[in-house]
Amino acid sequence: MMRLWAQILTAAILAAAVPMANAQVQSPAPSPSEPSQNIPDQKLDATAAALNKIADVKQNYSQQIESSPSEADKQRLVDEANKELVKAVTDQGLSVEEYTSIMVVAQADPVVRQKIIQRMRPDNK
């Protein structure tokens, strides 16, 4: 049961993180008079830092999992990756629930999404 929960968690974290990190398209932002969700800067900083770490974990484990010869090895690597993903979030002082709810807001609100993207480290530097 715990393993299933962890896999669902991974899927949720990655599903939320990857499209957002890749969607660096300029979308029309609401005018400043329409305040977006009020997420403190500190939480946005933490979310961006967690996303950077999640991207690293995903990159580190994806290839290992794909090239693993046995199902047992794959499962062990998935379990390790799950732990690392949770740690990437909690190390930033966020609960998984907080992180997930911020990601949900970011997917719906281009202003919040842009704020997080601006805080992420630039790729290929």
Secondary structure by P-SEA (a helix, b strand, c coil): caaaaaaaaaaaaaaaccccccccccccccccccccccccaaaaaaaaaaaaaaaaaaaacaaaaaacccaaaaaaaaaaaaaaaaaaaaaacccaaaaaaaaaaaaacaaaaaaaaaacccccc
